[in-house]
Amino acid sequence: MYLLGYDLGTSSVKCAIVDVATGRCVASDFYPKTEAPIKSLKPGWAEQSPESWIDSMKIVTKEILAKTGIDAADIKAIGFSYQMHGLVAVDKHGKVLRDAIIWCDSRGVPYGDKAFKDLGADTCLTHLLNNPGNFTAAKLRWVKENEPEVYDRIYKVMLPADYAAYRLTGEICTNPEGLSEYMLWDFKNDAPAQLLMDYYGFDPDIFPEVKPTFCVQGRVSARAAAEFGLAEGTPITYKAGDQPNNALSLNVFNPGEVASTAGTSGVVYGINDKIDYDPLSRVNNFAHVNHTAEAPRIGVMTCINGTGILNSWIKKNVATDGISYSRMNDLAAEVPVGSCGVSILPFGNGAERVLGNRSTGCSFHGIHFNIHDRRHILRAAQEGIVFSLMYGMEIMQGIGLKINRIHAGNANMFLSPVFRDTLASVSGAVIELYDTDGAAGAAKGAGIGIGIYRDNNEAFASLEKIDEIFPALDREPYIEAYTRWKDILKQQLDN
């Protein structure tokens, strides 16, 4: 008996199969093998074709089933993780009306900021826990104003996994966690946020039906079974955005528990049992996967758009010569903490919430041609990413979150000793690394949703810690480098 999980990421679609009896991931794969493209028709824009996600799902599903020899009929449930905040719009025939506007697209910023001003900070923060900012509802408002011919044809709008699940089942639904990504969940009233729908002039009928995060949300149709190689009738029982799902994958469900990830973007995500917010709305608040009105579980998140994408840019444009990420990490480690005075602000991938939705661009500081070489840039990039996360973590701590231990998957930037040592040392937190990923977590979420697992503790009983990273005994060099970095950021923000 098996569970199947998908992770619809920005760079690829990942797929994992989990053996229910052992709780182990028996196979995982991804497609495409090179990073999927992001269309940027104008500065600050970012789009992808939803059909490309579906094509990748079909390929990776057939490949993983062929590789393992597992009978699709033995897969008892399917779960989804996905890139948050993407906007997919379809007409009454289910045809996609335009490319998806994805998470790192900044065009919604002025619409969210205007809503925040017009509705009032107190109203937005007490009901939505956030400035409407650059989230999905603001992106949809952009479509309404700038592409009225598209908006007028919309039958339903969906998040990426809502659309993928629709393609598998023919049914359209979402959940409170998903609507909170739009900024359309009213935490005060425990219902969809009519106040923002009315302000933006949205017809509530274009939004999907709201179902619990863990439940049967549709079954694979005969047509989809033939297209994907799955068994007809297999239920989809779980969906969550990539960061709530990453927390689930690391068994982070309760107050005080913290998860982090550092892929294309970088995130620290902690659980709060109080419906609270940053007065300046510099960190994000979403309904966690186990949130209820009776037992609030708010995912408080700092997200930096320019994380792994900065490291990738450095690899293509600075490291060159076919140097691998592993070799980049080795070169960065040859340079002392603080990169001999080089600092990098990694904000080159759109508007950053932690900066008040400003898009400042990435910038390099302190380079001396007779002193520094690419090793200093490689280290400064990793340090800059960590420092941007720490900047957000200080805001999270300001609203009551304690960050003593950080759970993370042993992947992406966490494979770098420089990155994880810097994060542990500048924050003072112990980092716990686990061998898991979003697709395997989504599979286990599906197991909870179908009732195979009684709860999260049973679902993640097999989760094994593979390493711990402790802060340096002498943290001062890290703190000095971070202080210098913050001073540079303050000067830039004050200009």
C-alpha positions, 0 to 999 in steps of 0.5 A: 500500500502506497501514497503518492505526493507531488510538489509543484515547484518553480523549477520542476515538478517532483513526485514521491511514493511512500510505503505506508507500512514503513513510512519510508519514501521508496522512490522520488523523481522530478521533471524537467531535469533542467530548471523550468523557465520563468517568463518575465515580459517586464521587470518584476513580472513572473509567469509560467504556463500551467500546462507545463506543470501538467505535462511535467506531472504526466512525465514524472508520474509515468517514469516513477511508476515504471522505475518502481514497478508499483501498480497504480492501483496500490496507491491509496491517496494523492497529496499536493504541495505547490508554489504558493500564491500563483494565479490560474484562471480558467473559463467555463470549459476549464481552458486556461485563459492566460499564463499563471502569475506566480509567487515572485511576480510584483505587479500586485504590489500597488493594488495590495498597498492601496487596499491596505490604505483604503480599508485601513491597517487595523481592519486588514491586520485584525481580519487578514493578519497581513497587508493584502500586499503582493498576494494572489488577490492583488494579482487578480485585481491587476488582471481585472483592471489591466486585462478586462477581456480575460477577467470577464471570461473567468469561471474560476480562479485557482492556486497551482495545486487546485488546478492540478487537482482539477485536471486529475479529478474534474472537481474544483476546491480549495481550503482555508490555508489556500484562501489565506494565501490569496489574503482572502481568509478572514481570521476574525470571522473564520470565513472567506474574506468578503471585505476584500472581495467587495473592495476589489469588486470580485464575484465570490462565485469565481472562487473555489468551494472551500473544503478542509485541508485533510479530506477527500477533495476529488477522485482521479477520473477515467480520462486522467487515469489514462493520461497520467498512468494512475488508477481511476478513483484514487482520491486526492486528500491533501493540498498545501502551499510549499511552505506550510507543507515543508513544515508538515514534512518536518513534523512542525505542527505546534506553537514554538516549532520552526521550519526553514527551507532555502530553494529558489526562495528562502523561508523561515516558518514558525507556528503561533497559537495566537492570532497576531501580526506584525504592525508593519506587516513585514512578515506573512501570516497564513492558516497552517495545515491544522488551523481551526478557529478553536485551536489557532495554528498560524504559520508566521513566515519570513520569505526572501525571494532572492535566495537560491536564485541568487546562488544560481545567478552567481553560478552562471555569471561569476563561478562559470567554467562549469563549477558545481554547487559543491565546488562553489561551497568549497571555494566559499569556505576558503574565505573567513567569516564576513567575506573580508568586508564584502556584503551582498543584499540578495533582493533581486527577485521582485518586491520583498515583503520584509522590506515593506514590499519594496523592490530594491534590486540585488547589490554588491558592497565593499569589493576591492579589486586588489583584495577580493576574488570570486571566492569572496563573492561566493561566500558573501552571497551565502552570507547575504541570504542568511542575513536576509533571513535573520532580518525577518527572524528578528521581526518574527521574534518581535511578535512572540515567536521563539526560535531556538531550533530550526528544522530543515530538509537536507537539501538546496542551500542547507547542503552548504556548510557555510550557509548552515554554519552562518545561519546557526551562528548568527541566530544562535539556534540549533539546526536539525537536518532531516532527510525529507522533501515536499513531495514525500511530505505531501504523500504523508499528508494524503495519508492523514487525509484518507485516515491511514494515519491517525495524526501527524505523529503517526505519519512522521514517526519514521522521520529521522534526524540526520545531523545537527548544526550548533552555533559557533563557540565564538559567534562575534564574527558572524554578528559583526558581519550581520551588523555591517550588512544591516547598516548597508541595508538601512542606508539603502532603505533610507535613500 
